[in-house]
Amino acid sequence: MIELRTYVFIDSLQPQLAAYMGTASMGFLPVEGDSCLWIEVAPGMAIHRLSDIALKAANVRLGQMIVERAYGAMVIHSRNQSDVIESGQHVLQHLQNVDTEKEPCQMMWHEIIRRVTPDHATLINRDNRRGSMMLPGQSMLIMEVEPAGYIIYAANEAEKAANVTLIEARAVGAFGRLLMSGKEADVEEAARAAQAALKNIRTPKV
């Protein structure tokens, strides 16, 4: 049994998210404007077969592949949206031929912290080394989703919608976590965009 935890297409990576993903990429770095596809499955070892299928199907690059016992994830990307879409379709066709279960996206936590204190900001910055820094006095969006990979889509749509700073977008493991900061009105707009994006996700047919 393969569990398709995350399947999400991103039409155009926003600058902060592309740079953030690049800090963890062990493969070919994505850049701003790339289209990408994030796929997460369980058990983790199944991701090797899906990566092989995706890379042979179209002219895409493998930006990241994570293989844990419980979960496996991959990110493929290209400047050409059609290549990414075609590659993903081949993966879905393969999953149609195996015993596959789909898992919907669920919002586990959503909150806005207003006017973050200096002590709070310092501890957040010590814990997060890959994104930007949290500044005292700004507001902070906190979001947690299950499965983890969908947090990337939420982060990208939030960055499109508002002038916010990406602090963290953790998309590996049981839950995905997003931290963004900025002026109160900007953070509120980013939160609305992220929530709307997650609600509108259409899980592909397998």
N, C-alpha and C positions, 0 to 999 in steps of 0.2 A: 504493500500500500504506500503510495506517494501522496503526501499532503501538499497541495499548492497553497502556500501561505501568502505569498505576495506576487502579484503580477501587475506592474504599473508602468505605463509609458509616459515619459516626460518629453514634451515637444521641443522645449528649448531651455537648457540649463541656465539659470540666472548666475550672475558673476560670483556672488558670495558662496552659493552652494557648490558651484563648479570648483572653486578654490578649496573649499572645505573637503570635498570628496577627494581632491588631489592629495591632501595631506595623508590620507590613509591608503591611497591606491598603490598596489604592488604590481600593477600591470601598466597599461597604456593610459596616460592621464587624460581625463575629459577636460574640455575647455568650455568657456562660456559660449552658448549658442548651440552646442551639441544636442542632438536628440539622444535619449538613453532609455533603456529598459532595465528595471530592477525586478529580478525574479528570486523568490525565496521558497525553498521546499524543505520538507522533512521526510525521511531522515537526511542528514547532511551529505552523505556520500552520493546521493542521487544527482547532485549538482554537476558532477563531472560529466555524466552522459548528456545533460542538458546543455552544458557549455560547449561540448563537442558539436552537438547538433546546431546550435546557434551560430557558431563561428564558421561552419561549413556551408551554411545556408545563404549568407549574404556578406557584403563587404563591411563588417563591423569589427570593432576592437574590444578586447576584454579588459575593462578597466579595473575590475576587482573580482576576486573569487574567494569566498570564505567557506571553509569546510569544517564544521563542528560535528560532534556526534549527533546532536539533536537537530540542528538546522544547517542548511547550506544556502548560500546566496551568491548571485553573480550580477554584475553590472556590465552590459554591453552598450557601446555608444558609437555614434557616427555623425558626421555633418549632414548626412542625407537621411531624412526621416523615413523614407520608404525602405531603406536597407534595414533599419532597426525594426520596423513593423514586419517586414518579410521574415526576418530572423526569428522574431517572436512567434509568428504564425507556425513556423516549422516546429518550434518547441511545443506549442499547443497541440499540433497534430500528433506528435509523439505521445503526449500525455493522454490523448484520446484512446490510445492503444494499450495503456496500462491501467491498473487499478488506482484511480486518482480521486482524492477528496478535496473539495474547495473549502477555504476558510474565509469568511467575510471580514472586512475591516470593522473594528470596534473602537470607539473613543473610550479610553479608560480614565482619563483625567484631563481637565481643562481649567486653567485659572490665569488671571492676570494679577500680578503683584505690583502695586503702585508705589512709586518713589522708594526704590530699594535703598536700604541703609548702607553706609560704607562697609560695616562689618560683613554684611550679607554678600555684598559685591565682591569683597576680597576672597571669601571662601569659595564662591562660585568660580572665580578666575583661577584659583589654585587647582581646582578640580577639573577644569576644562582648558586643555592646552592646544587644541586644534582650531578652535574658532576665534572670534574676536573677544575683546574684554567687556565685561559688564561694568558700566560706569554708575557710581552712586547717584541717586536722584532720578534715574530713568525708571520707566516701567518695564516689567518683564512678563513675557508670555511663556507659560509652561503648558506643554501638551504631551500626553502619553497615549499611544495607540497599540493595538494588537491586531494583527501581526506587526512586527517591528518595521518591515521595509516600507510600509505606507507613509512613514513619517517623512521620507524624502520628498514625496509628492506634496505633502502639506507644507514643507519648508519652501519648496520652489514656488508654489502658488502664493504663499504669504509674502515672499520677497518680491514677486511681481506686483503685488497689490499696494505695498506701502514702503515707506522709507524706514526700514528697520535693520537692525544689526543681528547677524547670525552668530549666536554664542555656541550652540551645540545642536547637532542633528544625529543622534545615535540610532542607527538602524539595524543593529545586529543583536540577536538574543531573543528573549521571550517578548519584550516590549520595546517599542521605539519611543525615543524621547526627544522633544524639541524645546530649545530655549532661544528666545529672541528678545531683543531689547530696543528701546527707543522712546520717543515722546508718547505720552498716553494715548493720544488720538491715533497715532500711527500704529501702535501696538494693537489697539482695538480693531482697526481696519485689517491688519494682518491676521488677527484671530478669526475674524469673520470669513476672510478668504480661505484660510486653512480649513475651517470647519465645513464650509460649502464644498470645497474640493473633495474632502473625505466622504461627504454625504453623496456626492455625485459619482463616486467610483462605481464602475460597472465591472463586476468580476467576469472574466471571459468564460465562455462555455468550454467545458472539458468533457 
